[in-house]
Amino acid sequence: MADRRLQVFHTVARLLSFTKAAEALHMTQPAVTFQVRQLEEYFNTRLFDRTHNRISLTEAGERVFEYADKIFALYAEMENSVRDLTGEVSGVLLLGASTTIAEYLLPSLLGNFKARYPDVRIRLSVSNSDAIVSMVENNTIDLGVVESPVANKNLVVEHCRDDQLVLVVPPRHELAQEKAVAIERIAEYPYICREEGSGTREVMLNEMNRNGINPSVLNIVMELGSPEAVKGAVEAGMGISIVSRATIAKELELGSLVAVSLSPVLERPFSFVHQKQKFRLRAIEKLLDFAKEYCAEAH
């Protein structure tokens, strides 16, 4: 509803990047530049200083950004107030989730949510946990769901449930008969690792450090970008790995992989992460409430 020029300006000012703003708004970069120039022509002054491929707000730009923040907060407050009266829950939600969560946790949650609120449209971005947190920080998504601790104290982190990480090996592997394996023994075998930025990788390496084990002793033979790729490599006998227990139900049932507990038991949180905003779309509030119910039932 707000002036499109102001919306585009506000996004560029928040991200301090025309390129990132174009991605967040699903626009071309020339279209973003055109909208900002129109607003500058309206005010008859520059709103950004552009030097050496970097931009910063001018004094006028700072003033416009300050008022734009207030304007969009009021719009959100007005929309929520009216929708509370009408009971309508609709709109577009921009979600982001780490790979494990997107593939194994969200389908059921989002399917049930859409059944209850069919007028809400959901756009899901899938990446590793570090990238999802970055998207939340840059306001390019409304809500992130991640599988590792979040360091940024300026974000709201709401715990959903704990997820157990286990060692997976082929059925005929010598560790397949063990009830539990000490984490230091992982270094004795070829290891298949997730990529940098993965929550699974971060939690595993942090646990090794806590136990006084230098991660450099790992015999990493492959780094792969998804749980499915890791499981396939383990099934093929290329090495062992540590994965979420939530990702291996099918393989355990088929007998193509064996899960062995780690000693000590290794768990990590599944969490929702979002900006501290006083007013949000009613649909976001409903999704957060729905997700909390879902997580409570999953415990």
BALOBA-1460 file (C-alpha; in Angstrom, 3 decimals):
// residues 299
<rec num="1" residu="m" x="0.000" y="0.000" z="0.000"/>
<rec num="2" residu="a" x="2.871" y="2.365" z="0.761"/>
<rec num="3" residu="d" x="4.578" y="4.405" z="-1.969"/>
<rec num="4" residu="r" x="6.629" y="1.933" z="-4.008"/>
<rec num="5" residu="r" x="9.499" y="4.402" z="-4.279"/>
<rec num="6" residu="l" x="9.674" y="4.602" z="-0.501"/>
<rec num="7" residu="q" x="9.555" y="0.813" z="-0.133"/>
<rec num="8" residu="v" x="12.448" y="0.389" z="-2.548"/>
<rec num="9" residu="f" x="14.460" y="3.194" z="-0.941"/>
<rec num="10" residu="h" x="13.888" y="1.709" z="2.521"/>
<rec num="11" residu="t" x="15.156" y="-1.704" z="1.403"/>
<rec num="12" residu="v" x="18.277" y="-0.241" z="-0.247"/>
<rec num="13" residu="a" x="18.978" y="1.901" z="2.830"/>
<rec num="14" residu="r" x="18.563" y="-1.054" z="5.169"/>
<rec num="15" residu="l" x="20.860" y="-3.330" z="3.167"/>
<rec num="16" residu="l" x="23.151" y="-0.570" z="1.833"/>
<rec num="17" residu="s" x="23.230" y="-2.422" z="-1.450"/>
<rec num="18" residu="f" x="21.267" y="-2.014" z="-4.676"/>
<rec num="19" residu="t" x="22.102" y="-5.604" z="-5.620"/>
<rec num="20" residu="k" x="20.861" y="-7.117" z="-2.338"/>
<rec num="21" residu="a" x="17.771" y="-4.902" z="-2.438"/>
<rec num="22" residu="a" x="16.954" y="-6.123" z="-5.947"/>
<rec num="23" residu="e" x="17.228" y="-9.727" z="-4.767"/>
<rec num="24" residu="a" x="15.070" y="-9.075" z="-1.692"/>
<rec num="25" residu="l" x="12.390" y="-7.280" z="-3.716"/>
<rec num="26" residu="h" x="12.502" y="-9.695" z="-6.670"/>
<rec num="27" residu="m" x="13.265" y="-6.772" z="-8.992"/>
<rec num="28" residu="t" x="16.021" y="-6.036" z="-11.479"/>
<rec num="29" residu="q" x="18.802" y="-3.748" z="-10.294"/>
<rec num="30" residu="p" x="17.991" y="-1.067" z="-12.950"/>
<rec num="31" residu="a" x="14.377" y="-1.037" z="-11.700"/>
<rec num="32" residu="v" x="15.581" y="-0.485" z="-8.127"/>
<rec num="33" residu="t" x="17.899" y="2.316" z="-9.242"/>
<rec num="34" residu="f" x="15.045" y="3.945" z="-11.192"/>
<rec num="35" residu="q" x="12.714" y="3.942" z="-8.155"/>
<rec num="36" residu="v" x="15.382" y="5.499" z="-5.927"/>
<rec num="37" residu="r" x="16.179" y="8.174" z="-8.523"/>
<rec num="38" residu="q" x="12.479" y="9.019" z="-8.755"/>
<rec num="39" residu="l" x="12.357" y="9.560" z="-4.995"/>
<rec num="40" residu="e" x="15.506" y="11.690" z="-5.152"/>
<rec num="41" residu="e" x="13.891" y="13.787" z="-7.900"/>
<rec num="42" residu="y" x="10.769" y="14.150" z="-5.765"/>
<rec num="43" residu="f" x="12.819" y="15.527" z="-2.858"/>
<rec num="44" residu="n" x="15.228" y="17.321" z="-5.227"/>
<rec num="45" residu="t" x="18.245" y="16.006" z="-3.317"/>
<rec num="46" residu="r" x="20.552" y="13.005" z="-3.216"/>
<rec num="47" residu="l" x="19.607" y="10.322" z="-0.690"/>
<rec num="48" residu="f" x="22.730" y="8.172" z="-1.191"/>
<rec num="49" residu="d" x="26.411" y="8.894" z="-1.620"/>
<rec num="50" residu="r" x="27.905" y="6.495" z="-4.159"/>
<rec num="51" residu="t" x="31.695" y="6.024" z="-3.981"/>
<rec num="52" residu="h" x="33.942" y="3.129" z="-5.036"/>
<rec num="53" residu="n" x="31.052" y="0.678" z="-5.473"/>
<rec num="54" residu="r" x="29.829" y="1.423" z="-1.937"/>
<rec num="55" residu="i" x="26.853" y="3.481" z="-0.867"/>
<rec num="56" residu="s" x="25.977" y="5.395" z="2.276"/>
<rec num="57" residu="l" x="23.048" y="7.565" z="3.289"/>
<rec num="58" residu="t" x="23.299" y="11.328" z="2.985"/>
<rec num="59" residu="e" x="21.903" y="13.496" z="5.771"/>
<rec num="60" residu="a" x="18.646" y="13.763" z="3.806"/>
<rec num="61" residu="g" x="18.690" y="10.011" z="3.245"/>
<rec num="62" residu="e" x="19.055" y="9.401" z="6.992"/>
<rec num="63" residu="r" x="16.028" y="11.625" z="7.606"/>
<rec num="64" residu="v" x="13.901" y="9.844" z="4.982"/>
<rec num="65" residu="f" x="14.958" y="6.441" z="6.319"/>
<rec num="66" residu="e" x="13.984" y="7.425" z="9.864"/>
<rec num="67" residu="y" x="10.487" y="8.459" z="8.760"/>
<rec num="68" residu="a" x="10.122" y="5.453" z="6.439"/>
<rec num="69" residu="d" x="10.730" y="3.155" z="9.420"/>
<rec num="70" residu="k" x="7.895" y="4.850" z="11.305"/>
<rec num="71" residu="i" x="5.603" y="4.783" z="8.271"/>
<rec num="72" residu="f" x="6.040" y="1.052" z="7.673"/>
<rec num="73" residu="a" x="5.598" y="0.281" z="11.376"/>
<rec num="74" residu="l" x="2.303" y="2.208" z="11.296"/>
<rec num="75" residu="y" x="1.200" y="0.376" z="8.144"/>
<rec num="76" residu="a" x="1.888" y="-2.961" z="9.817"/>
<rec num="77" residu="e" x="0.058" y="-1.861" z="12.976"/>
<rec num="78" residu="m" x="-2.941" y="-0.704" z="10.911"/>
<rec num="79" residu="e" x="-3.051" y="-3.917" z="8.871"/>
<rec num="80" residu="n" x="-2.857" y="-6.125" z="11.944"/>
<rec num="81" residu="s" x="-5.556" y="-4.112" z="13.691"/>
<rec num="82" residu="v" x="-7.976" y="-4.398" z="10.759"/>
<rec num="83" residu="r" x="-7.244" y="-8.083" z="10.223"/>
<rec num="84" residu="d" x="-7.856" y="-8.725" z="13.931"/>
<rec num="85" residu="l" x="-11.351" y="-7.282" z="13.433"/>
<rec num="86" residu="t" x="-12.084" y="-9.259" z="10.266"/>
<rec num="87" residu="g" x="-10.332" y="-12.456" z="11.331"/>
<rec num="88" residu="e" x="-8.531" y="-12.613" z="7.972"/>
<rec num="89" residu="v" x="-5.126" y="-14.262" z="7.782"/>
<rec num="90" residu="s" x="-3.484" y="-13.754" z="4.391"/>
<rec num="91" residu="g" x="-0.383" y="-12.391" z="2.712"/>
<rec num="92" residu="v" x="3.033" y="-13.597" z="1.577"/>
<rec num="93" residu="l" x="5.471" y="-15.072" z="4.094"/>
<rec num="94" residu="l" x="9.170" y="-15.243" z="3.248"/>
<rec num="95" residu="l" x="10.715" y="-18.171" z="5.089"/>
<rec num="96" residu="g" x="14.230" y="-19.533" z="5.137"/>
<rec num="97" residu="a" x="15.347" y="-22.910" z="6.432"/>
<rec num="98" residu="s" x="18.538" y="-24.887" z="6.669"/>
<rec num="99" residu="t" x="18.698" y="-27.895" z="4.371"/>
<rec num="100" residu="t" x="17.973" y="-30.563" z="6.992"/>
<rec num="101" residu="i" x="14.950" y="-28.721" z="8.375"/>
<rec num="102" residu="a" x="13.561" y="-27.833" z="4.940"/>
<rec num="103" residu="e" x="13.701" y="-31.454" z="3.801"/>
<rec num="104" residu="y" x="12.585" y="-33.286" z="6.947"/>
<rec num="105" residu="l" x="10.735" y="-30.945" z="9.356"/>
<rec num="106" residu="l" x="8.975" y="-28.219" z="7.390"/>
<rec num="107" residu="p" x="6.924" y="-30.166" z="4.813"/>
<rec num="108" residu="s" x="4.538" y="-31.509" z="7.457"/>
<rec num="109" residu="l" x="4.425" y="-28.245" z="9.435"/>
<rec num="110" residu="l" x="3.786" y="-26.044" z="6.393"/>
<rec num="111" residu="g" x="1.282" y="-28.487" z="4.923"/>
<rec num="112" residu="n" x="-0.800" y="-28.372" z="8.108"/>
<rec num="113" residu="f" x="-0.438" y="-24.584" z="8.318"/>
<rec num="114" residu="k" x="-1.649" y="-24.114" z="4.722"/>
<rec num="115" residu="a" x="-4.625" y="-26.380" z="5.418"/>
<rec num="116" residu="r" x="-5.657" y="-24.062" z="8.266"/>
<rec num="117" residu="y" x="-4.764" y="-20.780" z="6.510"/>
<rec num="118" residu="p" x="-5.183" y="-21.372" z="2.757"/>
<rec num="119" residu="d" x="-4.938" y="-17.651" z="1.865"/>
<rec num="120" residu="v" x="-1.340" y="-17.380" z="3.090"/>
<rec num="121" residu="r" x="1.314" y="-17.778" z="0.387"/>
<rec num="122" residu="i" x="4.691" y="-19.101" z="1.487"/>
<rec num="123" residu="r" x="8.014" y="-18.612" z="-0.279"/>
<rec num="124" residu="l" x="10.788" y="-20.805" z="1.085"/>
<rec num="125" residu="s" x="14.523" y="-20.234" z="0.645"/>
<rec num="126" residu="v" x="16.783" y="-23.192" z="1.459"/>
<rec num="127" residu="s" x="20.442" y="-22.802" z="2.418"/>
<rec num="128" residu="n" x="22.785" y="-23.674" z="5.276"/>
<rec num="129" residu="s" x="22.262" y="-22.233" z="8.753"/>
<rec num="130" residu="d" x="24.823" y="-19.405" z="8.410"/>
<rec num="131" residu="a" x="23.184" y="-18.152" z="5.211"/>
<rec num="132" residu="i" x="19.676" y="-18.293" z="6.729"/>
<rec num="133" residu="v" x="20.766" y="-16.228" z="9.750"/>
<rec num="134" residu="s" x="22.338" y="-13.709" z="7.357"/>
<rec num="135" residu="m" x="19.029" y="-13.464" z="5.444"/>
<rec num="136" residu="v" x="17.201" y="-12.721" z="8.711"/>
<rec num="137" residu="e" x="19.814" y="-10.098" z="9.648"/>
<rec num="138" residu="n" x="19.348" y="-8.422" z="6.246"/>
<rec num="139" residu="n" x="15.532" y="-8.639" z="6.482"/>
<rec num="140" residu="t" x="15.347" y="-10.545" z="3.202"/>
<rec num="141" residu="i" x="13.182" y="-13.177" z="4.921"/>
<rec num="142" residu="d" x="10.572" y="-12.834" z="7.675"/>
<rec num="143" residu="l" x="11.462" y="-15.978" z="9.596"/>
<rec num="144" residu="g" x="14.358" y="-18.425" z="9.596"/>
<rec num="145" residu="v" x="14.493" y="-21.976" z="10.939"/>
<rec num="146" residu="v" x="18.014" y="-23.147" z="11.737"/>
<rec num="147" residu="e" x="19.811" y="-26.091" z="13.283"/>
<rec num="148" residu="s" x="22.699" y="-24.468" z="15.134"/>
<rec num="149" residu="p" x="23.092" y="-21.837" z="17.881"/>
<rec num="150" residu="v" x="22.627" y="-18.201" z="16.777"/>
<rec num="151" residu="a" x="25.298" y="-15.779" z="17.997"/>
<rec num="152" residu="n" x="23.583" y="-12.498" z="17.049"/>
<rec num="153" residu="k" x="22.026" y="-11.198" z="20.286"/>
<rec num="154" residu="n" x="19.945" y="-8.656" z="18.330"/>
<rec num="155" residu="l" x="17.794" y="-11.420" z="16.862"/>
<rec num="156" residu="v" x="14.970" y="-13.266" z="18.603"/>
<rec num="157" residu="v" x="15.678" y="-17.000" z="18.832"/>
<rec num="158" residu="e" x="12.822" y="-19.298" z="19.845"/>
<rec num="159" residu="h" x="13.678" y="-22.911" z="20.603"/>
<rec num="160" residu="c" x="11.538" y="-25.495" z="18.817"/>
<rec num="161" residu="r" x="12.972" y="-28.885" z="19.739"/>
<rec num="162" residu="d" x="16.251" y="-30.701" z="20.212"/>
<rec num="163" residu="d" x="17.638" y="-32.897" z="17.480"/>
<rec num="164" residu="q" x="19.980" y="-35.808" z="18.131"/>
<rec num="165" residu="l" x="23.014" y="-36.283" z="15.916"/>
<rec num="166" residu="v" x="24.179" y="-39.859" z="15.359"/>
<rec num="167" residu="l" x="27.002" y="-41.645" z="13.598"/>
<rec num="168" residu="v" x="25.902" y="-43.427" z="10.411"/>
<rec num="169" residu="v" x="27.817" y="-46.336" z="8.918"/>
<rec num="170" residu="p" x="27.110" y="-49.073" z="6.330"/>
<rec num="171" residu="p" x="25.577" y="-52.273" z="7.804"/>
<rec num="172" residu="r" x="28.820" y="-54.275" z="7.467"/>
<rec num="173" residu="h" x="31.084" y="-51.599" z="8.944"/>
<rec num="174" residu="e" x="33.047" y="-52.627" z="12.027"/>
<rec num="175" residu="l" x="31.343" y="-49.893" z="14.089"/>
<rec num="176" residu="a" x="27.830" y="-51.050" z="13.128"/>
<rec num="177" residu="q" x="27.642" y="-53.401" z="16.147"/>
<rec num="178" residu="e" x="28.707" y="-50.762" z="18.683"/>
<rec num="179" residu="k" x="26.082" y="-49.362" z="21.067"/>
<rec num="180" residu="a" x="27.909" y="-46.035" z="21.331"/>
<rec num="181" residu="v" x="31.085" y="-44.589" z="19.858"/>
<rec num="182" residu="a" x="33.296" y="-41.952" z="21.485"/>
<rec num="183" residu="i" x="33.599" y="-38.910" z="19.238"/>
<rec num="184" residu="e" x="37.419" y="-39.120" z="19.165"/>
<rec num="185" residu="r" x="37.184" y="-42.452" z="17.333"/>
<rec num="186" residu="i" x="35.675" y="-40.697" z="14.304"/>
<rec num="187" residu="a" x="39.210" y="-39.663" z="13.310"/>
<rec num="188" residu="e" x="40.162" y="-43.333" z="12.767"/>
<rec num="189" residu="y" x="37.979" y="-43.630" z="9.639"/>
<rec num="190" residu="p" x="37.398" y="-41.796" z="6.345"/>
<rec num="191" residu="y" x="34.879" y="-39.066" z="7.154"/>
<rec num="192" residu="i" x="32.209" y="-37.486" z="4.936"/>
<rec num="193" residu="c" x="31.532" y="-33.930" z="6.054"/>
<rec num="194" residu="r" x="28.903" y="-31.306" z="5.331"/>
<rec num="195" residu="e" x="29.992" y="-28.008" z="3.757"/>
<rec num="196" residu="e" x="31.199" y="-24.948" z="5.708"/>
<rec num="197" residu="g" x="28.268" y="-23.020" z="7.165"/>
<rec num="198" residu="s" x="26.262" y="-26.178" z="7.801"/>
<rec num="199" residu="g" x="24.715" y="-26.412" z="11.259"/>
<rec num="200" residu="t" x="25.494" y="-30.129" z="11.439"/>
<rec num="201" residu="r" x="29.161" y="-29.484" z="10.704"/>
<rec num="202" residu="e" x="29.392" y="-26.581" z="13.172"/>
<rec num="203" residu="v" x="27.873" y="-28.546" z="16.051"/>
<rec num="204" residu="m" x="30.093" y="-31.571" z="15.388"/>
<rec num="205" residu="l" x="33.297" y="-29.498" z="15.223"/>
<rec num="206" residu="n" x="32.329" y="-27.555" z="18.372"/>
<rec num="207" residu="e" x="31.810" y="-30.853" z="20.206"/>
<rec num="208" residu="m" x="35.255" y="-32.046" z="19.146"/>
<rec num="209" residu="n" x="36.821" y="-28.818" z="20.405"/>
<rec num="210" residu="r" x="34.969" y="-29.144" z="23.725"/>
<rec num="211" residu="n" x="36.460" y="-32.604" z="24.112"/>
<rec num="212" residu="g" x="39.976" y="-31.346" z="23.419"/>
<rec num="213" residu="i" x="40.142" y="-32.915" z="19.946"/>
<rec num="214" residu="n" x="41.650" y="-30.867" z="17.129"/>
<rec num="215" residu="p" x="39.271" y="-31.166" z="14.124"/>
<rec num="216" residu="s" x="42.316" y="-31.198" z="11.846"/>
<rec num="217" residu="v" x="42.839" y="-34.863" z="12.787"/>
<rec num="218" residu="l" x="39.691" y="-35.803" z="10.847"/>
<rec num="219" residu="n" x="40.306" y="-37.759" z="7.661"/>
<rec num="220" residu="i" x="37.810" y="-35.809" z="5.549"/>
<rec num="221" residu="v" x="37.471" y="-37.533" z="2.186"/>
<rec num="222" residu="m" x="34.425" y="-35.585" z="0.915"/>
<rec num="223" residu="e" x="32.524" y="-32.383" z="1.690"/>
<rec num="224" residu="l" x="28.918" y="-32.511" z="0.496"/>
<rec num="225" residu="g" x="26.107" y="-29.970" z="0.466"/>
<rec num="226" residu="s" x="23.052" y="-31.947" z="1.561"/>
<rec num="227" residu="p" x="22.003" y="-34.764" z="3.914"/>
<rec num="228" residu="e" x="20.877" y="-36.877" z="0.952"/>
<rec num="229" residu="a" x="24.322" y="-36.658" z="-0.664"/>
<rec num="230" residu="v" x="26.021" y="-37.547" z="2.626"/>
<rec num="231" residu="k" x="23.773" y="-40.576" z="3.172"/>
<rec num="232" residu="g" x="24.356" y="-41.797" z="-0.375"/>
<rec num="233" residu="a" x="28.122" y="-41.587" z="0.048"/>
<rec num="234" residu="v" x="27.986" y="-43.517" z="3.338"/>
<rec num="235" residu="e" x="25.743" y="-46.170" z="1.777"/>
<rec num="236" residu="a" x="28.301" y="-46.508" z="-1.027"/>
<rec num="237" residu="g" x="31.023" y="-47.263" z="1.540"/>
<rec num="238" residu="m" x="33.011" y="-44.067" z="0.961"/>
<rec num="239" residu="g" x="33.214" y="-43.217" z="4.647"/>
<rec num="240" residu="i" x="31.238" y="-42.588" z="7.836"/>
<rec num="241" residu="s" x="29.421" y="-39.437" z="8.882"/>
<rec num="242" residu="i" x="27.417" y="-37.684" z="11.588"/>
<rec num="243" residu="v" x="23.860" y="-36.737" z="10.641"/>
<rec num="244" residu="s" x="20.530" y="-35.815" z="12.209"/>
<rec num="245" residu="r" x="18.537" y="-38.831" z="13.360"/>
<rec num="246" residu="a" x="15.498" y="-37.119" z="11.815"/>
<rec num="247" residu="t" x="16.992" y="-37.588" z="8.327"/>
<rec num="248" residu="i" x="17.544" y="-41.359" z="8.342"/>
<rec num="249" residu="a" x="14.175" y="-42.995" z="9.152"/>
<rec num="250" residu="k" x="13.833" y="-44.435" z="5.637"/>
<rec num="251" residu="e" x="17.404" y="-45.792" z="5.516"/>
<rec num="252" residu="l" x="17.069" y="-47.411" z="8.948"/>
<rec num="253" residu="e" x="13.834" y="-49.082" z="7.887"/>
<rec num="254" residu="l" x="15.418" y="-50.380" z="4.681"/>
<rec num="255" residu="g" x="18.567" y="-51.471" z="6.502"/>
<rec num="256" residu="s" x="20.862" y="-49.514" z="4.160"/>
<rec num="257" residu="l" x="22.413" y="-47.563" z="7.060"/>
<rec num="258" residu="v" x="23.048" y="-48.226" z="10.732"/>
<rec num="259" residu="a" x="22.792" y="-45.449" z="13.333"/>
<rec num="260" residu="v" x="25.207" y="-45.568" z="16.265"/>
<rec num="261" residu="s" x="24.851" y="-43.232" z="19.246"/>
<rec num="262" residu="l" x="27.715" y="-40.920" z="20.065"/>
<rec num="263" residu="s" x="29.331" y="-40.742" z="23.488"/>
<rec num="264" residu="p" x="28.595" y="-38.281" z="24.941"/>
<rec num="265" residu="v" x="25.170" y="-37.897" z="23.295"/>
<rec num="266" residu="l" x="25.291" y="-35.043" z="20.771"/>
<rec num="267" residu="e" x="22.226" y="-32.804" z="20.408"/>
<rec num="268" residu="r" x="21.580" y="-29.446" z="18.796"/>
<rec num="269" residu="p" x="18.560" y="-27.107" z="18.768"/>
<rec num="270" residu="f" x="16.087" y="-26.529" z="15.964"/>
<rec num="271" residu="s" x="15.146" y="-22.863" z="16.403"/>
<rec num="272" residu="f" x="13.071" y="-20.099" z="14.848"/>
<rec num="273" residu="v" x="14.939" y="-16.836" z="14.376"/>
<rec num="274" residu="h" x="13.522" y="-13.433" z="13.462"/>
<rec num="275" residu="q" x="14.035" y="-9.718" z="13.892"/>
<rec num="276" residu="k" x="12.844" y="-7.855" z="16.989"/>
<rec num="277" residu="q" x="9.867" y="-6.073" z="15.463"/>
<rec num="278" residu="k" x="6.979" y="-4.625" z="17.416"/>
<rec num="279" residu="f" x="4.562" y="-5.078" z="14.528"/>
<rec num="280" residu="r" x="4.571" y="-7.921" z="12.038"/>
<rec num="281" residu="l" x="2.093" y="-9.248" z="9.540"/>
<rec num="282" residu="r" x="-0.658" y="-11.171" z="11.293"/>
<rec num="283" residu="a" x="0.208" y="-14.165" z="9.117"/>
<rec num="284" residu="i" x="3.733" y="-14.248" z="10.585"/>
<rec num="285" residu="e" x="2.355" y="-14.171" z="14.128"/>
<rec num="286" residu="k" x="-0.016" y="-17.029" z="13.253"/>
<rec num="287" residu="l" x="2.810" y="-19.080" z="11.736"/>
<rec num="288" residu="l" x="4.974" y="-18.573" z="14.847"/>
<rec num="289" residu="d" x="2.068" y="-19.616" z="17.109"/>
<rec num="290" residu="f" x="1.324" y="-22.606" z="14.874"/>
<rec num="291" residu="a" x="4.989" y="-23.634" z="14.797"/>
<rec num="292" residu="k" x="5.237" y="-23.460" z="18.605"/>
<rec num="293" residu="e" x="2.211" y="-25.765" z="18.893"/>
<rec num="294" residu="y" x="3.753" y="-28.133" z="16.354"/>
<rec num="295" residu="c" x="7.074" y="-28.244" z="18.198"/>
<rec num="296" residu="a" x="5.380" y="-28.808" z="21.568"/>
<rec num="297" residu="e" x="3.500" y="-31.783" z="20.105"/>
<rec num="298" residu="a" x="6.725" y="-33.155" z="18.572"/>
<rec num="299" residu="h" x="8.466" y="-33.369" z="21.946"/>
